[in-house]
Amino acid sequence: MRASGGILTDFHLASESIEACWRFLLLGVIQGLTEFLPISSTAHLKVLPEMMGWGDPGVSVTAVIQLGSILAVISYFRKDLKEIWQGTVFAVRHETCHPNNARLFIAICLGSIPIILAGTFIKLFWSGFEASPLRSIPCIGFVSILMGLLLAFAEKVGRRFKTLPLVSGKDGLIVGIGQVLALIPGVSRSGITLTTSLFNGWERQDAARFSFLLGIPAISIAGLVELRDASLTSSNDAGIIPLLVGICSSAIVSWLSIDWLLKYLQRHNTLIFVAYRLIFGVVLLAWWWHNPSN
């Protein structure tokens, strides 16, 4: 017969596991809602848990939960990805780069290079990045406001004549260089790629579609690289199950967010997100002002 201390220990561990699952379920929902909307998932995954007293989940956990968003974008654009692959194979076999899908594949590849190089540099040579001032609450607040204003300016001056069939490798590289800034919390990967695309003359909906496709390589690589660290991090003492819960909830909510945003941009501009980013930034700065230790 087991001692009562052992039973209590098991009950305590089970309670911790259930609590961790609920926490990661909410983190997945936050990730899914914010990854593809131009409002910065990284900022929300850092700030909201801290406001709720959970602490910063960390770069590793954030990157792994983003894998759910990749599952969603692959599922949502599975037909597009199939056509891109087929077009690329055709181009290789016939030694031509003219098919639209082949050019799109090249644009995605070129656009992924800058952030992969920058992310690798940070991972290998900037060991203190997670605790750097760039991830501080006031920095995130200022960056959110600045990027909101930049998106508003892009809306005003963007000419909106380019579509996905016209994409070139140069277009992909330009957007990819902008995507590097997404390594700073508060910038928003989808936000900066959308902003850069609008400055570069893209239609809103096509800019959003390219942003989603461009995110597949970078987010996938980051998530897989951080998977081991996330399973061992102190904020995930309950084990791998909470991570899986977070990934699943992220995937479901991300799919719904992608579908909503593409339909929304068919008839509306991005000023609603500009307003949200300005409010979010001001709220963060006010909260930090009253809680300077964060």
C-alpha positions in Angstrom: 0.0 0.0 0.0 1.4 3.4 -1.0 2.2 5.9 1.6 0.0 9.0 1.8 3.0 11.1 0.9 3.4 9.4 -2.4 -0.3 9.8 -3.3 -0.1 13.5 -2.4 3.0 13.8 -4.6 1.3 12.2 -7.5 -1.8 14.5 -7.0 0.5 17.5 -6.9 2.3 16.5 -10.1 -1.1 15.9 -11.9 -2.4 19.3 -10.8 0.8 20.9 -12.1 0.4 19.1 -15.4 -3.2 20.2 -15.8 -2.3 23.8 -14.9 0.5 23.8 -17.4 -1.8 22.4 -20.1 -4.3 25.2 -19.5 -1.4 27.8 -19.6 0.0 26.5 -22.8 -3.5 26.2 -24.3 -3.9 30.0 -23.7 -0.4 30.6 -25.1 -1.3 28.7 -28.2 -4.5 30.8 -28.6 -2.5 34.0 -28.2 0.1 32.8 -30.8 -2.7 31.8 -33.2 -4.4 35.1 -32.9 -1.3 37.3 -33.3 1.1 35.4 -35.6 -0.6 36.3 -38.9 -2.2 39.6 -37.8 0.2 42.5 -38.1 0.4 43.0 -34.3 3.4 40.8 -33.2 2.9 37.4 -31.7 6.3 37.5 -30.0 5.4 40.7 -28.1 2.1 39.3 -27.0 3.6 35.9 -25.9 6.1 37.8 -23.8 3.9 40.6 -22.4 0.6 38.9 -21.7 2.0 36.1 -19.6 4.0 38.6 -17.6 0.9 40.6 -17.0 -0.8 37.5 -15.7 2.0 36.7 -13.4 3.3 33.6 -15.3 6.6 35.2 -16.3 8.2 35.3 -19.8 7.8 31.9 -21.4 11.1 32.5 -23.2 12.4 32.5 -26.8 12.5 28.7 -27.0 8.9 28.0 -25.9 7.7 30.9 -28.1 9.5 29.5 -31.2 8.1 26.0 -30.7 4.5 27.1 -30.2 4.9 28.9 -33.5 5.1 25.4 -35.2 1.4 25.2 -34.8 1.1 28.3 -36.9 3.2 26.7 -39.6 1.0 23.6 -39.6 -1.9 25.9 -40.1 -0.4 27.9 -43.0 0.8 24.6 -44.7 -2.7 23.2 -44.4 -4.4 26.4 -45.6 -2.1 26.9 -48.6 -1.6 23.2 -49.4 -3.0 23.7 -52.9 -0.7 26.8 -53.5 2.3 24.9 -52.2 1.6 22.0 -54.5 1.4 24.3 -57.5 4.6 26.1 -56.4 6.4 22.7 -56.2 5.0 21.5 -59.6 5.9 24.8 -61.2 9.4 24.7 -59.8 9.9 21.1 -61.0 8.7 22.1 -64.5 11.1 25.0 -64.5 14.1 22.8 -63.5 13.2 20.2 -66.1 12.8 22.7 -68.9 15.6 25.0 -67.7 13.4 28.1 -67.4 12.4 30.5 -64.6 9.4 31.9 -66.4 6.5 29.9 -64.8 4.9 32.1 -62.1 5.1 29.4 -59.4 8.8 28.9 -60.1 9.4 32.6 -59.6 7.4 32.5 -56.4 9.5 29.7 -55.1 12.7 31.6 -55.9 11.2 34.7 -54.2 10.4 32.7 -51.1 13.9 31.2 -51.0 15.7 34.5 -51.5 13.4 36.2 -49.0 14.2 33.6 -46.3 17.9 33.9 -46.5 18.3 37.2 -44.5 16.3 36.2 -41.4 17.9 32.7 -41.4 21.4 34.2 -41.4 20.4 36.8 -38.7 18.7 34.2 -36.6 21.7 31.9 -36.8 24.0 34.7 -35.8 21.9 35.5 -32.7 21.7 31.8 -31.8 25.5 31.3 -32.0 27.0 34.6 -31.0 24.4 36.5 -28.9 23.9 34.3 -25.8 22.2 37.2 -23.9 19.6 38.0 -26.5 16.7 36.7 -24.5 17.5 39.1 -21.6 18.6 42.0 -23.8 16.9 45.4 -23.7 15.3 44.6 -27.1 13.0 42.2 -25.2 12.1 44.7 -22.5 8.6 46.0 -22.0 9.3 49.7 -22.8 11.2 48.7 -25.9 8.3 46.5 -27.1 5.9 49.4 -26.4 7.9 51.9 -28.4 8.5 49.5 -31.2 4.8 48.7 -31.4 3.9 52.4 -31.8 6.7 53.0 -34.3 5.7 50.0 -36.5 2.1 51.0 -36.3 2.9 54.5 -37.7 5.1 52.9 -40.3 2.3 50.6 -41.5 0.0 53.6 -41.7 2.5 55.5 -43.8 2.9 52.4 -46.1 -0.9 52.4 -46.5 -0.9 56.0 -47.6 2.0 55.9 -50.1 1.8 52.3 -51.4 0.8 52.1 -55.1 -0.7 48.6 -54.9 -0.1 47.3 -58.5 1.9 44.2 -57.9 0.3 40.7 -57.5 1.7 37.3 -56.8 1.9 36.3 -60.5 4.3 39.3 -61.0 6.6 38.4 -58.0 10.3 38.4 -58.7 13.3 37.2 -56.8 14.2 40.9 -56.1 10.7 41.4 -54.6 11.2 38.4 -52.3 14.6 39.6 -51.2 13.3 43.1 -50.4 10.5 41.7 -48.2 13.0 39.2 -46.7 15.3 42.0 -45.6 12.4 43.7 -43.9 11.5 40.4 -42.2 14.8 40.5 -40.3 13.4 43.2 -38.1 10.8 40.7 -36.8 13.5 39.3 -34.6 12.8 42.3 -32.4 9.7 41.7 -30.3 7.0 44.2 -31.1 7.9 44.5 -34.8 5.7 41.7 -36.0 6.9 39.4 -38.8 3.6 39.6 -40.6 3.5 43.4 -39.9 6.9 44.2 -41.2 6.5 42.0 -44.3 3.1 43.5 -45.0 4.5 47.0 -44.5 7.5 46.3 -46.7 5.3 44.8 -49.4 3.0 47.8 -49.4 6.0 50.2 -49.8 7.1 47.9 -52.7 3.8 48.4 -54.5 1.9 45.1 -53.6 -1.8 44.6 -53.4 -2.8 44.1 -49.7 -4.2 40.6 -50.1 -1.3 39.4 -52.2 1.1 41.0 -49.8 -0.5 39.0 -47.0 -0.4 35.7 -48.9 3.3 36.2 -49.7 3.9 37.0 -46.0 2.2 33.7 -44.9 4.2 31.7 -47.4 7.5 33.5 -46.6 7.1 32.6 -43.0 7.1 28.8 -43.5 10.9 28.3 -43.8 12.0 30.7 -41.1 9.4 29.8 -38.5 9.8 26.1 -39.1 13.6 26.2 -38.8 13.4 28.4 -35.6 10.8 26.1 -34.0 12.7 22.9 -34.8 16.0 24.3 -33.6 14.5 25.4 -30.3 12.4 22.3 -29.7 14.9 20.6 -27.5 15.6 23.7 -25.4 11.8 24.3 -25.0 11.2 20.8 -23.7 13.9 21.3 -21.0 13.2 24.9 -20.1 12.2 25.7 -16.5 8.9 27.2 -17.6 7.9 23.8 -18.9 8.5 21.6 -15.9 5.4 19.6 -16.5 6.9 18.0 -19.6 6.2 17.7 -23.4 2.4 17.4 -23.2 1.7 21.1 -22.4 3.9 22.0 -25.4 1.8 19.7 -27.7 -1.4 21.4 -26.3 0.1 24.8 -27.1 1.0 23.7 -30.7 -2.4 22.2 -31.3 -4.3 25.3 -30.1 -1.9 27.5 -32.0 -2.6 25.5 -35.2 -6.4 25.8 -34.9 -6.6 29.5 -34.1 -3.9 30.3 -36.7 -5.9 28.7 -39.5 -9.0 30.7 -38.5 -6.9 33.9 -38.3 -5.4 33.4 -41.8 -8.8 32.8 -43.3 -10.3 35.9 -41.6 -7.4 38.2 -42.5 -7.4 37.3 -46.2 -11.1 37.9 -46.4 -10.8 41.1 -44.4 -8.1 42.6 -46.7 -10.2 42.0 -49.8 -12.4 45.0 -48.7 -10.6 46.9 -46.0 -7.2 48.5 -45.3 -4.9 47.8 -42.4 -5.7 50.9 -40.3 -7.6 48.8 -37.7 -4.3 47.1 -36.9 -2.5 50.5 -36.8 -5.0 51.7 -34.2 -4.5 48.5 -32.2 -0.7 48.8 -32.2 -0.8 52.4 -31.0 -3.2 51.5 -28.2 -1.2 48.3 -27.3 2.1 50.3 -27.2 0.6 53.0 -25.0 -0.9 50.5 -22.6 2.5 48.7 -22.3 4.3 51.9 -21.6 1.7 52.9 -19.0 1.9 49.4 -17.4 5.7 49.5 -17.3 5.6 53.0 -15.8 3.6 51.7 -12.9 5.6 48.4 -12.7 9.2 49.5 -13.6 10.7 46.3 -12.3 9.3 44.4 -15.3 
